[in-house]
Amino acid sequence: MNSLMARGSLLDEIFRDVSPGFYVTPLHGDPLPDPVQIKIDLKENDLAYTVHAELPGVSKEDIHVSVDRGTVLLRAEVKQQDVQTQDDKVLRSERYFGSIARSFQLPLEIDQSQAKARFDNGLLTLTLPKKQGSHAQHLKIE
């Protein structure tokens, strides 16, 4: 079972189809990212894993990465604000806040002391060196 919950339910979708005028679409057009929208690319070589995670619209200060042995947890706070004014009279002000998270398990333990993270233009890059001496054990089938 997927541990990431979707924000909407089937009943919400049915009601939206029956009475579309009841729901107001955000005027700025960017809904909050869904947890499954943290797209990752995972690469491996003999020494390390490299993870590229897309986190557009998130600031570096709102990203949290933790590594525990072979488990990687990515978490981000999403803050979107849209304000339009005309002659100091606020005509509309919208705020969207939420958090997204994604975790995954790597086959080998990570050397946490050598792990590095870099964030540039919405792309988080993790370099996760493999722990020395932690090799996958292959069992002989009898």
C-alpha positions, 0 to 999 in steps of 0.5 A, spaced: 500 500 500 502 506 498 504 510 504 503 517 501 496 519 501 492 523 496 489 530 498 483 529 494 478 523 495 473 520 490 467 523 493 470 530 492 472 528 484 464 526 483 462 532 487 466 536 482 463 533 476 456 534 478 457 541 481 463 544 478 461 551 480 462 550 487 469 549 487 474 555 485 480 554 481 486 558 484 487 564 480 494 563 479 494 556 476 499 553 480 496 547 485 500 545 490 505 539 488 502 532 490 507 527 494 507 523 488 510 529 483 517 529 487 520 526 481 527 522 482 532 520 477 537 515 481 543 513 478 549 508 481 556 507 480 561 503 484 562 508 489 556 512 490 548 513 488 546 520 485 539 522 486 536 528 482 529 530 485 525 535 482 522 541 487 520 547 483 518 553 486 521 550 493 526 554 496 532 551 499 531 553 506 524 549 506 528 542 503 529 537 509 533 531 507 535 525 512 539 519 510 538 513 515 543 507 513 540 506 506 533 510 507 533 516 504 527 521 506 526 528 502 521 533 505 519 540 503 515 545 505 511 548 499 509 556 500 506 559 494 503 566 495 499 570 490 497 578 491 495 583 486 494 590 489 491 596 485 492 603 488 494 600 495 487 596 495 488 589 496 483 586 490 485 579 491 490 575 496 491 567 496 496 563 500 497 556 499 501 552 504 503 544 505 508 539 505 510 534 500 515 528 502 518 522 499 522 516 501 525 510 498 530 505 500 537 504 497 540 497 497 546 498 500 548 503 506 550 510 505 556 513 508 552 519 512 559 523 513 561 523 506 553 525 503 552 531 500 546 535 497 546 541 492 540 545 490 540 549 484 534 552 480 529 547 483 533 541 482 536 537 488 542 533 487 544 528 492 551 524 492 550 518 497 557 515 497 556 507 499 559 505 506 565 501 505 565 494 506 557 494 505 556 489 499 550 486 497 550 478 499 549 473 494 546 467 497 548 460 493 542 456 491 542 449 493 
